[in-house]
Amino acid sequence: MRKAYDQLQTYKGTIPSLFTYNAFMVASDGLEARAGPLSAGYSRFMAWKTKDGLREASPFVSQLEVLIEGMLKKETLLDLIRHFIVFEQVRQEDPQTGLTMMETVKKLAAYHQYYAVNKAVASTQRAASQTGDRKAGVIWHTQGSGKSLSMVFYAGKLVQSLDNPTIVVITDRNDLDDQLFDTFASCTQVLRQAPVQAKDREHLKELLKVASGGIVFTTIQKFLPEKGKSEFDRLSDRRNIVVIADEAHRTQYGFEAKLVEERDEQGQVIGQRISYGFAKYMRDALPNATYIGFTGTPIEGTDVNTPAVFGNYVDIYDIAQAVDDGATVRIYYESRLAKVNLSEEGRQLLEEFDREQVDTTSLRQP
């Protein structure tokens, strides 16, 4: 396999014009087969492990056969080229000069991303219909398997599937909001528009009141109602609004109500008010929106909020699959006790310290 990959690199160097319109490359030794984009290293060339997206192919079937019948099937191939290739600008530091340069990296969806996104789009269309329940489901793709890019591919395809939808991407921390926004902002060619980041609560309200589409980024905390209120202002009744929640399993997405003490400027309790989970406030603002969750960890069995807000699993790509595919690596832990050898001087200092501690304790006792 490595020789096949190296041969492709030789072709790139000797006849670069051959790759001007190249979508992706396939390296194979006749049995094993992997695909990857032009700028990908050997480790990023991935096998295509299913012919239909419903079940993984038998290990007794050659990878080349699965790739040809699955990835290179006419409908799948055209869909991949149209919706599942992005060009990202990434910072690369020259180890010799220390200079940082921007480099264009071409990325192609892996098989688990491709089929998960198409399942999610179909689920969203169902949920957003007139008879839908507005719960598009949950995508559980283990951390490190390209969850952020899956969200980009999903948003890009959804833009063309619904009637000029507004897509709201929600995180629960500013740093996550910035990271995800940067990923989306570098993939505008597949999104066909530039995303916008809400600066504050009023800016969010302005963005969501616009009747046309758009991709809006915000933290969930911006859906808190004004002080003294238990409801968030209704911003839109449209059904073609889709809310994408990152790490959707977290507790703040719930509906649960609780009593919260209200205090004056001196910190004195002056009363109580009812406070709800953020899911309730999002429903207040966007009552007809459809909700979908992406998470890198499984939903706990006792978690009732996540299914109540988003619905059930649409697709699962767990850590065992990710490790088997090489998308993530194993972490090995070995417990060891450190061997500490004290000098005679150090031993005397410890004994003296222990004596002082005993004396101090004795003095404190009545």
TORKEKOL-653797 format. One record per residue: residue number from 1; residue in three letters; x, z, y of N, C-alpha, C in turn. Coordinates in steps of 0.001 Angstrom, whole numbers, plus 500000, padded with zeros to 6 digits. Example, Ala and Ser with C-alpha at 12.3 -4.5 7.8 and 13.67 -1.06 7.14 Angstrom:
<drenlums>
    k    r    n.xx    n.zz    n.yy   ca.xx   ca.zz   ca.yy    c.xx    c.zz    c.yy
    1  ALA  513190  507800  494310  512300  507800  495500  513200  507800  496700
    2  SER  512850  507080  497750  513670  507140  498940  512900  507870  500030
</drenlums>
This chain:
<drenlums>
    k    r    n.xx    n.zz    n.yy   ca.xx   ca.zz   ca.yy    c.xx    c.zz    c.yy
    1  MET  500821  500000  498792  500000  500000  500000  500858  500000  501262
    2  ARG  501929  500770  501208  502800  500830  502385  503421  499472  502666
    3  LYS  503776  498747  501605  504361  497415  501789  503346  496460  502423
    4  ALA  502080  496586  502017  501033  495733  502597  500873  496020  504085
    5  TYR  500902  497312  504442  500812  497685  505855  502014  497158  506629
    6  ASP  503219  497326  506077  504435  496849  506754  504409  495338  506941
    7  GLN  503806  494641  505986  503713  493182  506101  502826  492790  507280
    8  LEU  501747  493536  507481  500881  493281  508637  501632  493522  509942
    9  GLN  502475  494543  509968  503262  494814  511176  504246  493683  511444
   10  THR  504787  493097  510380  505690  491946  510540  504939  490760  511129
   11  TYR  503730  490516  510628  502909  489425  511174  502642  489645  512658
   12  LYS  502346  490893  513041  502087  491203  514454  503286  490874  515324
   13  GLY  504477  491142  514816  505677  490902  515606  506081  489452  515679
   14  THR  505842  488698  514598  506303  487302  514552  505262  486310  515060
   15  ILE  503991  486571  514807  502932  485655  515279  501831  486465  515974
   16  PRO  502128  487068  517130  501151  487934  517813  499871  487211  518220
   17  SER  499952  485903  518474  498753  485155  518885  497683  485169  517803
   18  LEU  498095  485383  516556  497142  485434  515451  496191  486624  515584
   19  PHE  496610  487650  516331  495841  488890  516425  495110  489037  517761
   20  THR  495078  487972  518554  494435  488051  519869  492969  488459  519753
   21  TYR  492260  487893  518801  490832  488180  518639  490565  488994  517372
   22  ASN  491577  489672  516895  491429  490453  515669  490580  491706  515905
   23  ALA  489618  491937  515023  488789  493146  515111  489465  494310  514388
   24  PHE  489864  494081  513160  490600  495090  512400  491346  494396  511267
   25  MET  492238  495124  510632  493062  494563  509564  492783  495298  508255
   26  VAL  493011  494609  507149  492856  495192  505819  494184  495083  505084
   27  ALA  494657  496196  504579  495872  496224  503763  495476  496548  502329
   28  SER  495979  495774  501368  495596  495983  499974  496714  495542  499037
   29  ASP  496773  496204  497882  497703  495787  496830  496969  495163  495655
   30  GLY  495692  494849  495872  494879  494261  494824  493903  495241  494203
   31  LEU  494211  496525  494282  493317  497570  493782  492940  498533  494905
   32  GLU  493925  499187  495480  493678  500021  496650  493477  499134  497872
   33  ALA  492707  499621  498826  492473  498860  500057  492111  499815  501179
   34  ARG  492669  499577  502337  492374  500379  503521  492255  499463  504726
   35  ALA  491459  499902  505698  491252  499111  506915  491594  499944  508134
   36  GLY  492050  499267  509178  492382  499960  510416  492545  498978  511551
   37  PRO  492444  499446  512787  492594  498561  513948  494054  498223  514214
   38  LEU  494242  497340  515180  495559  496777  515471  496603  497829  515816
   39  SER  496213  498847  516565  497187  499825  517064  497324  501055  516175
   40  ALA  496649  501075  515023  496646  502268  514175  497918  502373  513349
   41  GLY  498402  503602  513191  499504  503856  512286  499025  503852  510847
   42  TYR  499960  503931  509921  499612  503849  508498  498629  504950  508093
   43  SER  498807  506148  508631  497947  507273  508249  496507  507093  508713
   44  ARG  496286  506213  509683  494934  505998  510210  494224  504831  509532
   45  PHE  494881  504162  508597  494198  503155  507786  493410  503897  506712
   46  MET  492087  503677  506674  491216  504466  505805  490515  503587  504775
   47  ALA  490279  504166  503612  489498  503477  502586  488022  503487  502971
   48  TRP  487285  502481  502496  485833  502414  502684  485215  502803  501351
   49  LYS  484564  503949  501279  484251  504552  499987  482820  504373  499505
   50  THR  482055  503532  500151  480680  503331  499711  480244  501897  499986
   51  LYS  479371  501401  499123  478869  500040  499318  477586  500012  500139
   52  ASP  476834  501128  500111  475528  501132  500763  475294  502324  501685
   53  GLY  476228  503270  501743  476051  504448  502586  475201  505534  501968
   54  LEU  474668  505302  500786  473816  506289  500121  474611  507176  499175
   55  ARG  475600  506590  498515  476417  507348  497569  477824  506759  497552
   56  GLU  478801  507620  497271  480167  507137  497166  480345  506339  495883
   57  ALA  481178  505314  495968  481432  504480  494799  482207  505262  493749
   58  SER  482067  504861  492508  482789  505497  491414  484297  505322  491603
   59  PRO  485081  506340  491279  486541  506208  491384  487113  505178  490421
   60  PHE  486284  504739  489448  486744  503728  488493  486558  502309  489022
   61  VAL  485888  502188  490180  485741  500883  490841  486869  500744  491853
   62  SER  487504  499589  491913  488646  499412  492812  488218  499547  494270
   63  GLN  489096  500129  495082  488818  500277  496509  488614  498922  497174
   64  LEU  489329  497915  496704  489197  496581  497298  487791  496039  497092
   65  GLU  487248  496225  495898  485888  495758  495619  484874  496473  496505
   66  VAL  485030  497793  496645  484105  498573  497474  484201  498134  498930
   67  LEU  485408  497918  499419  485590  497506  500816  484971  496136  501071
   68  ILE  485169  495200  500145  484616  493851  500327  483092  493885  500312
   69  GLU  482503  494611  499356  481045  494625  499215  480365  495572  500206
   70  GLY  481120  496534  500731  480536  497467  501694  480878  497121  503121
   71  MET  482147  497224  503478  482577  497012  504864  482468  495559  505299
   72  LEU  482794  494628  504403  482825  493211  504781  481517  492485  504490
   73  LYS  480493  493225  504107  479166  492623  503992  478747  492115  505368
   74  LYS  478109  490975  505444  477848  490304  506725  477221  491234  507757
   75  GLU  476129  491915  507389  475427  492760  508352  476311  493917  508822
   76  THR  477037  494517  507894  477905  495645  508243  479058  495195  509121
   77  LEU  479672  494065  508768  480809  493552  509531  480421  493263  510977
   78  LEU  479304  492582  511180  478869  492254  512543  478505  493519  513324
   79  ASP  477890  494478  512643  477532  495744  513287  478783  496511  513709
   80  LEU  479791  496524  512852  481054  497192  513175  481708  496579  514403
   81  ILE  481776  495260  514425  482430  494574  515546  481675  494818  516847
   82  ARG  480370  494851  516766  479559  494964  517978  479472  496390  518511
   83  HIS  479371  497378  517629  479050  498740  518079  480068  499821  517722
   84  PHE  481058  499515  516908  481890  500588  516365  483385  500387  516584
   85  ILE  483747  499693  517636  485146  499553  518028  485264  499944  519496
   86  VAL  486220  500813  519803  486427  501237  521192  487907  501145  521538
   87  PHE  488157  501058  522837  489522  501057  523359  489659  502273  524271
   88  GLU  490533  503174  523900  490741  504394  524681  492086  504368  525385
   89  GLN  492104  504910  526606  493351  505092  527337  493881  506491  527032
   90  VAL  495046  506556  526411  495630  507853  526056  497004  507995  526699
   91  ARG  497370  509227  526998  498686  509503  527591  499741  509619  526493
   92  GLN  500822  508881  526658  501931  508932  525712  503206  509298  526460
   93  GLU  503914  510303  525962  505161  510727  526602  506360  510133  525875
   94  ASP  507238  509489  526632  508462  508928  526070  509417  510083  525750
   95  PRO  509791  510273  524472  510655  511410  524119  512050  511329  524727
   96  GLN  512488  510127  525085  513834  509967  525642  513866  510218  527145
   97  THR  512909  509617  527861  512911  509740  529323  512021  510874  529819
   98  GLY  511050  511298  528989  510118  512334  529412  509005  511811  530298
   99  LEU  508982  510489  530537  507949  509886  531380  506648  509743  530595
  100  THR  505531  509977  531281  504215  509837  530666  503592  508514  531087
  101  MET  503137  507765  530096  502530  506464  530361  501148  506402  529712
  102  MET  500294  505555  530276  498973  505324  529706  499059  504170  528715
  103  GLU  498539  504404  527541  498592  503387  526496  497187  503130  525977
  104  THR  496860  501856  525747  495548  501496  525213  495576  501583  523693
  105  VAL  494665  502371  523139  494584  502553  521693  493233  502030  521211
  106  LYS  493280  501185  520204  492057  500627  519631  491615  501497  518460
  107  LYS  490341  501872  518448  489835  502747  517391  488622  502123  516711
  108  LEU  488582  502289  515402  487514  501739  514569  486834  502878  513825
  109  ALA  485514  502814  513710  484783  503860  512996  485152  503861  511521
  110  ALA  485291  505053  510953  485459  505198  509509  484086  505090  508845
  111  TYR  484088  504988  507527  482819  504755  506829  481821  505886  507066
  112  HIS  482298  507141  507115  481359  508253  507291  480764  508244  508695
  113  GLN  481524  507786  509689  481003  507686  511053  479975  506564  511156
  114  TYR  480289  505434  510539  479400  504265  510619  478016  504586  510052
  115  TYR  477974  505092  508841  476677  505336  508209  475942  506512  508855
  116  ALA  476661  507534  509302  476018  508673  509961  475355  508248  511267
  117  VAL  476042  507422  512042  475487  506967  513321  474226  506144  513093
  118  ASN  474248  505251  512126  473062  504431  511872  471893  505273  511367
  119  LYS  472186  506288  510556  471124  507211  510132  470560  507966  511335
  120  ALA  471453  508400  512230  471028  509170  513402  470181  508326  514345
  121  VAL  470553  507057  514525  469777  506166  515395  468381  505963  514816
  122  ALA  468292  505721  513510  466988  505538  512869  466148  506808  512972
  123  SER  466777  507965  512785  466061  509238  512891  465577  509482  514318
  124  THR  466391  509087  515296  466011  509262  516702  464838  508363  517067
  125  GLN  464849  507130  516591  463733  506219  516859  462435  506783  516288
  126  ARG  462505  507344  515090  461322  507955  514486  460852  509158  515299
  127  ALA  461798  510040  515660  461441  511271  516370  460910  511000  517772
  128  ALA  461391  509926  518416  460993  509616  519792  459726  508776  519874
  129  SER  459185  508376  518729  457967  507566  518733  456765  508400  519174
  130  GLN  455644  507749  519362  454442  508444  519837  453988  509531  518876
  131  THR  454243  509342  517592  453829  510333  516594  455010  511183  516110
  132  GLY  456173  511020  516737  457366  511743  516306  457358  513204  516722
  133  ASP  458199  513998  516065  458257  515439  516341  459373  515816  517314
  134  ARG  460104  514816  517840  461169  514995  518832  462367  515770  518272
  135  LYS  462479  515831  516946  463634  516455  516292  464372  515382  515505
  136  ALA  465482  514918  516057  466220  513825  515420  467157  514311  514329
  137  GLY  467414  515625  514255  468216  516155  513165  469581  516660  513593
  138  VAL  470388  517002  512598  471727  517555  512811  472749  516748  512018
  139  ILE  473848  516389  512675  474979  515732  512024  476070  516781  511842
  140  TRP  476379  517100  510600  477487  518027  510325  478691  517233  509828
  141  HIS  479642  517033  510714  480913  516400  510361  482025  517391  510661
  142  THR  482767  517757  509652  483747  518827  509777  484758  518549  510881
  143  GLN  485296  519594  511453  486210  519468  512588  487420  518612  512222
  144  GLY  487785  517729  513149  488925  516851  512924  488566  515516  512310
  145  SER  487275  515291  512040  486858  514049  511385  486314  513019  512365
  146  GLY  486508  513239  513667  486082  512247  514655  484672  512441  515169
  147  LYS  484239  513699  515274  482866  513977  515726  482598  513447  517129
  148  SER  483547  513599  518040  483352  513144  519419  483153  511635  519483
  149  LEU  483962  510890  518712  483799  509435  518690  482479  509039  518038
  150  SER  482040  509796  517042  480733  509519  516436  479630  509640  517479
  151  MET  479754  510616  518368  478780  510783  519441  478816  509593  520396
  152  VAL  480009  509060  520657  480142  507873  521509  479458  506680  520858
  153  PHE  479751  506436  519572  479138  505312  518864  477617  505452  518836
  154  TYR  477151  506673  518617  475707  506936  518583  475067  506619  519930
  155  ALA  475661  507113  521006  475110  506871  522343  475129  505387  522673
  156  GLY  476225  504698  522314  476326  503273  522606  475265  502457  521905
  157  LYS  474988  502797  520660  473975  502040  519920  472566  502427  520348
  158  LEU  472397  503692  520723  471082  504164  521140  470643  503505  522442
  159  VAL  471593  503231  523324  471286  502594  524607  470528  501284  524389
  160  GLN  470863  500574  523320  470217  499291  523053  468988  499422  522160
  161  SER  468828  500564  521509  467732  500730  520560  466450  501236  521210
  162  LEU  466583  502080  522239  465412  502593  522948  465245  501862  524277
  163  ASP  464137  502093  524931  463817  501419  526188  464556  502089  527342
  164  ASN  465806  501650  527583  466628  502157  528687  466601  503684  528735
  165  PRO  467091  504348  527691  466964  505809  527621  467918  506537  528551
  166  THR  467566  507763  528860  468494  508691  529503  469067  509579  528406
  167  ILE  470378  509644  528333  471045  510457  527319  471693  511649  528009
  168  VAL  471332  512844  527578  471871  514081  528149  472783  514724  527108
  169  VAL  474052  514862  527438  475030  515457  526518  475301  516890  526966
  170  ILE  475051  517838  526068  475126  519257  526421  476204  519966  525606
  171  THR  477020  520743  526305  477980  521640  525653  477744  523049  526198
  172  ASP  478475  524022  525668  478270  525397  526144  479482  525965  526866
  173  ARG  480506  525126  527112  481680  525586  527857  482180  524460  528748
  174  ASN  482728  524818  529899  483218  523812  530843  484355  522984  530266
  175  ASP  485263  523620  529508  486385  522867  528962  485926  521845  527932
  176  LEU  484922  522207  527114  484374  521249  526158  483650  520125  526874
  177  ASP  482943  520469  527946  482244  519465  528739  483231  518449  529303
  178  ASP  484349  518932  529822  485372  518044  530385  485996  517163  529307
  179  GLN  486318  517749  528154  486940  516985  527074  486027  515873  526582
  180  LEU  484770  516218  526337  483828  515234  525822  483529  514167  526867
  181  PHE  483422  514584  528125  483191  513623  529203  484343  512629  529293
  182  ASP  485572  513107  529175  486733  512216  529226  486699  511201  528087
  183  THR  486269  511643  526902  486167  510721  525767  485137  509635  526045
  184  PHE  483971  510020  526544  482926  509046  526864  483377  508122  527996
  185  ALA  484021  508690  529014  484435  507903  530178  485464  506842  529808
  186  SER  486236  507083  528749  487242  506102  528337  486673  505056  527385
  187  CYS  485381  505159  527062  484755  504224  526114  483561  503510  526742
  188  THR  483662  503194  528027  482520  502599  528733  482152  501220  528209
  189  GLN  483097  500529  527548  482789  499181  527077  481736  499189  525972
  190  VAL  481705  500244  525157  480691  500317  524113  479417  500987  524633
  191  LEU  479545  501818  525675  478380  502483  526267  477656  501594  527266
  192  ARG  478381  500611  527817  477847  499661  528802  477427  500340  530112
  193  GLN  477998  501479  530379  477746  502207  531620  478732  503362  531715
  194  ALA  478859  503897  532918  479768  505028  533126  478971  506326  533091
  195  PRO  479409  507314  532328  478699  508600  532308  478883  509359  533614
  196  VAL  477974  510294  533878  478023  511108  535092  478016  512576  534684
  197  GLN  478838  513379  535349  478934  514803  535050  478202  515604  536127
  198  ALA  477221  516405  535711  476466  517221  536669  477361  518305  537258
  199  LYS  477392  518375  538592  478265  519346  539265  477665  520751  539280
  200  ASP  476352  520802  539468  475678  522097  539516  474223  521895  539112
  201  ARG  473419  522948  539221  472037  522890  538782  471214  521889  539589
  202  GLU  471412  521857  540905  470652  520934  541747  471038  519485  541460
  203  HIS  472322  519255  541241  472771  517901  540903  472169  517465  539573
  204  LEU  472088  518380  538607  471471  518073  537319  470013  517671  537499
  205  LYS  469294  518417  538329  467888  518095  538567  467733  516707  539174
  206  GLU  468607  516365  540122  468560  515036  540744  468803  513940  539715
  207  LEU  469791  514148  538854  470131  513134  537856  469001  512923  536855
  208  LEU  468333  514005  536457  467300  513897  535436  465954  513451  535992
  209  LYS  465806  513462  537299  464564  512977  537895  464555  511462  538059
  210  VAL  465723  510832  537895  465817  509370  538010  465060  508738  536849
  211  ALA  464207  507759  537156  463336  507167  536138  464065  506209  535210
  212  SER  465221  505692  535631  465964  504750  534795  466859  505504  533824
  213  GLY  467728  504766  533119  468581  505375  532104  469766  506107  532688
  214  GLY  470818  506217  531889  472021  506916  532314  472504  507870  531237
  215  ILE  473773  508255  531332  474358  509244  530428  474831  510414  531280
  216  VAL  474209  511567  531098  474446  512736  531946  475109  513837  531120
  217  PHE  476188  514392  531649  476879  515508  531001  476595  516800  531753
  218  THR  476333  517854  530997  476085  519150  531618  476363  520269  530625
  219  THR  476602  521445  531143  476659  522628  530283  475258  523215  530175
  220  ILE  474992  523868  529076  473645  524382  528824  473262  525471  529824
  221  GLN  474257  526141  530398  473972  527218  531351  473273  526712  532610
  222  LYS  473386  525412  532907  472721  524858  534094  471211  524775  533919
  223  PHE  470722  525037  532704  469279  525041  532473  468662  526423  532683
  224  LEU  469434  527367  533182  468852  528668  533522  467902  528520  534706
  225  PRO  466708  529112  534653  465785  529031  535795  466294  529855  536967
  226  GLU  465677  529637  538110  466062  530400  539295  465733  531878  539098
  227  LYS  466429  532716  539851  466270  534160  539709  464811  534562  539920
  228  GLY  464319  535374  538996  462944  535843  539096  461943  534978  538362
  229  LYS  462377  533808  537855  461480  532906  537139  461781  532958  535647
  230  SER  460748  532691  534834  460926  532645  533384  460779  531225  532851
  231  GLU  460586  530254  533753  460469  528856  533349  461375  527994  534212
  232  PHE  461849  526896  533612  462667  525932  534342  461746  524823  534841
  233  ASP  462048  524282  536017  461201  523236  536595  461102  522031  535665
  234  ARG  459899  521462  535559  459733  520239  534773  460356  519075  535538
  235  LEU  461244  518342  534869  461977  517266  535536  461493  515879  535138
  236  SER  461010  515720  533911  460560  514399  533481  459671  514530  532252
  237  ASP  458640  513657  532186  457747  513612  531029  458065  512442  530106
  238  ARG  459123  511695  530413  459444  510510  529607  459806  510889  528168
  239  ARG  459477  510002  527223  459812  510218  525818  461162  509597  525463
  240  ASN  461666  508696  526313  462941  508056  525967  464127  508794  526599
  241  ILE  464061  510105  526562  465196  510957  526928  465713  511591  525641
  242  VAL  466993  511464  525406  467606  512011  524191  468654  513042  524594
  243  VAL  468532  514244  524066  469478  515323  524341  470419  515461  523148
  244  ILE  471719  515279  523402  472745  515455  522369  473421  516797  522613
  245  ALA  473337  517687  521649  473949  519014  521783  475191  519098  520909
  246  ASP  476320  519412  521524  477562  519596  520774  477630  521028  520254
  247  GLU  478077  521192  519021  478106  522498  518339  476724  523143  518389
  248  ALA  475762  522423  517822  474353  522789  517954  473958  524038  517178
  249  HIS  474842  524565  516330  474483  525732  515520  474569  527034  516293
  250  ARG  475121  527004  517487  475364  528263  518200  474059  528900  518668
  251  THR  474076  530214  518795  472839  530983  518977  472133  530703  520289
  252  GLN  472848  530239  521319  472202  530094  522622  471176  528961  522670
  253  TYR  471112  528147  521595  470138  527065  521589  468764  527520  521100
  254  GLY  468532  528816  520967  467288  529308  520401  466148  529428  521400
  255  PHE  464989  529873  520874  463785  530080  521681  463505  531562  521918
  256  GLU  464232  532436  521263  463897  533858  521216  463804  534495  522606
  257  ALA  462760  535304  522793  462558  536008  524063  463078  537437  523961
  258  LYS  463563  537956  525092  464018  539342  525136  463827  539889  526546
  259  LEU  463739  541217  526641  463596  541868  527942  464974  542130  528540
  260  VAL  465124  541751  529806  466397  541924  530506  466152  542773  531745
  261  GLU  467003  543771  531958  466859  544631  533136  467272  543892  534401
  262  GLU  466522  544119  535480  466885  543564  536781  467411  544696  537659
  263  ARG  468492  544421  538359  469133  545451  539180  469242  544993  540631
  264  ASP  469271  545976  541534  469444  545649  542946  470933  545538  543265
  265  GLU  471254  545389  544552  472646  545202  544956  473510  546418  544640
  266  GLN  472907  547593  544540  473658  548811  544228  473780  549045  542719
  267  GLY  473203  548132  541933  473287  548266  540487  472197  549112  539876
  268  GLN  471197  549513  540672  470104  550328  540168  469049  549441  539499
  269  VAL  468511  549908  538366  467478  549156  537656  466185  549194  538461
  270  ILE  465639  548011  538761  464414  547940  539557  463251  547327  538773
  271  GLY  463512  546919  537537  462447  546332  536737  463002  545570  535547
  272  GLN  462097  544861  534878  462482  544054  533726  461848  542673  533827
  273  ARG  462494  541701  533194  461934  540355  533123  462175  539793  531723
  274  ILE  461388  538801  531370  461535  538161  530057  462552  537033  530162
  275  SER  463524  537041  529266  464535  535984  529214  464438  535282  527862
  276  TYR  464574  533955  527872  464458  533162  526649  465787  532496  526314
  277  GLY  465874  531946  525099  467018  531127  524732  466991  529824  525514
  278  PHE  468131  529168  525608  468218  527962  526429  467343  526826  525908
  279  ALA  467032  526826  524621  466189  525766  524077  464824  525752  524760
  280  LYS  464315  526933  525076  463016  527030  525739  463076  526415  527129
  281  TYR  464169  526687  527860  464301  526149  529214  464506  524633  529197
  282  MET  465208  524131  528186  465354  522677  528069  464010  522023  527797
  283  ARG  463194  522671  526959  461856  522137  526685  460985  522177  527942
  284  ASP  461165  523210  528768  460432  523264  530035  460784  522065  530908
  285  ALA  462078  521771  531000  462550  520703  531885  462227  519325  531343
  286  LEU  462377  519159  530033  462205  517839  529403  461293  517998  528190
  287  PRO  459994  518169  528405  459080  518514  527310  458932  517439  526246
  288  ASN  459188  516181  526595  459004  515094  525635  460318  514487  525156
  289  ALA  461426  515127  525481  462733  514612  525059  462919  514799  523556
  290  THR  463811  513990  522993  464183  514104  521581  465550  514770  521493
  291  TYR  465710  515675  520526  466932  516476  520429  467684  516178  519135
  292  ILE  468989  516005  519278  469852  515818  518111  471086  516694  518280
  293  GLY  471544  517295  517201  472695  518187  517265  473871  517666  516461
  294  PHE  475070  517851  516990  476309  517548  516271  477069  518856  516101
  295  THR  477584  519090  514929  478316  520328  514683  479477  520095  513731
  296  GLY  480524  520898  513898  481682  520798  513023  481666  521837  511925
  297  THR  480681  522728  511942  480558  523774  510927  479127  523801  510403
  298  PRO  478914  524244  509173  477564  524229  508602  476639  525240  509262
  299  ILE  475347  524962  509169  474334  525883  509680  474178  527038  508694
  300  GLU  474197  528263  509197  474042  529428  508327  472623  529484  507765
  301  GLY  472514  530045  506572  471213  530118  505915  470194  530930  506689
  302  THR  470671  531906  507474  469758  532761  508247  469432  532183  509623
  303  ASP  470026  531052  509964  469821  530445  511283  468494  529695  511295
  304  VAL  467530  530216  512055  466230  529548  512165  466130  528739  513450
  305  ASN  466998  529011  514420  466917  528328  515707  467306  526858  515614
  306  THR  468414  526572  514919  468909  525196  514880  467898  524235  514267
  307  PRO  467335  524517  513078  466308  523611  512548  465068  523536  513435
  308  ALA  464726  524653  514100  463541  524659  514963  463714  523737  516159
  309  VAL  464936  523641  516674  465194  522806  517847  465491  521368  517454
  310  PHE  466344  521180  516445  466869  519846  516154  466331  519217  514872
  311  GLY  465837  520017  513948  465412  519473  512665  466467  519702  511598
  312  ASN  466355  518979  510493  467233  519171  509347  468449  518249  509409
  313  TYR  469319  518395  508420  470517  517562  508365  470151  516084  508223
  314  VAL  470841  515262  508999  470736  513809  508866  471896  513286  508033
  315  ASP  473074  513880  508237  474254  513454  507482  475243  514612  507403
  316  ILE  475941  514693  506271  476944  515745  506057  478255  515112  505615
  317  TYR  479328  515503  506285  480683  515108  505885  481498  516386  505923
  318  ASP  481603  517038  504769  482189  518376  504744  483707  518331  504627
  319  ILE  484312  519510  504627  485775  519596  504661  486407  519047  503389
  320  ALA  485720  519185  502245  486270  518651  500997  486386  517131  501066
  321  GLN  485355  516477  501597  485407  515021  501755  486488  514619  502745
  322  ALA  486576  515363  503859  487554  515029  504895  488985  515148  504376
  323  VAL  489258  516192  503602  490599  516367  503033  490887  515274  502015
  324  ASP  489897  514951  501189  490068  513906  500177  490348  512550  500814
  325  ASP  489728  512293  501971  489923  511018  502672  491183  511001  503525
  326  GLY  491777  512169  503748  492944  512233  504621  492584  512331  506090
  327  ALA  491285  512541  506388  490863  512673  507789  491337  513994  508377
  328  THR  491412  515027  507539  491985  516312  507939  492986  516742  506866
  329  VAL  493795  517722  507175  494819  518165  506224  494522  519584  505758
  330  ARG  495053  519931  504620  494882  521277  504082  495701  522282  504889
  331  ILE  495227  523510  504920  495980  524612  505518  496306  525600  504403
  332  TYR  497564  525877  504232  498000  526810  503194  498398  528137  503835
  333  TYR  497966  529213  503215  498283  530551  503720  499005  531331  502631
  334  GLU  500129  531912  502978  500887  532740  502046  501168  534084  502702
  335  SER  500663  535139  502088  500836  536479  502644  502213  537022  502275
  336  ARG  502903  537524  503261  504220  538112  503020  504381  539389  503837
  337  LEU  505161  540323  503303  505510  541539  504035  506908  541372  504601
  338  ALA  507032  541628  505883  508337  541472  506519  509271  542595  506076
  339  LYS  510485  542223  505736  511499  543212  505359  512216  543691  506618
  340  VAL  512059  544977  506907  512650  545545  508118  513744  546533  507718
  341  ASN  514934  546287  508162  516060  547190  507909  516458  547866  509216
  342  LEU  516311  549193  509246  516634  549941  510458  518063  550474  510386
  343  SER  518700  550440  511523  520024  551058  511613  519855  552575  511641
  344  GLU  520945  553296  511467  520890  554752  511503  520383  555249  512853
  345  GLU  520806  554576  513921  520362  554945  515269  518862  554725  515424
  346  GLY  518367  553613  514900  516943  553335  514984  516118  554325  514199
  347  ARG  516611  554738  513016  515913  555713  512194  515821  557062  512909
  348  GLN  516882  557440  513583  516886  558702  514326  515891  558667  515484
  349  LEU  515808  557514  516154  514852  557373  517262  513421  557520  516770
  350  LEU  513098  556932  515618  511752  557041  515066  511433  558482  514683
  351  GLU  512390  559164  514068  512163  560559  513693  511932  561422  514929
  352  GLU  512697  561159  515976  512538  561907  517222  511170  561633  517846
  353  PHE  510744  560385  517794  509429  560017  518335  508320  560723  517561
  354  ASP  508431  560757  516220  507424  561427  515398  507345  562914  515729
  355  ARG  508498  563548  515940  508510  564972  516283  507816  565213  517616
  356  GLU  508067  564331  518590  507426  564469  519902  505911  564330  519784
  357  GLN  505458  563394  518929  504022  563209  518733  503392  564456  518126
  358  VAL  504077  565059  517152  503565  566277  516518  503490  567413  517527
  359  ASP  504531  567565  518349  504553  568625  519366  503427  568437  520372
  360  THR  503203  567179  520803  502140  566893  521776  500774  567223  521205
  361  THR  500553  566880  519936  499275  567163  519277  499049  568663  519157
  362  SER  500114  569401  518853  500003  570858  518707  499631  571517  520023
  363  LEU  500185  571039  521119  499894  571609  522431  498442  571380  522835
  364  ARG  497858  570266  522394  496476  569937  522786  495458  570756  522018
  365  GLN  495834  571258  520846  494879  572006  520040  494635  573387  520653
  366  PRO  493401  573907  520639  493078  575212  521225  493666  576354  520410
</drenlums>
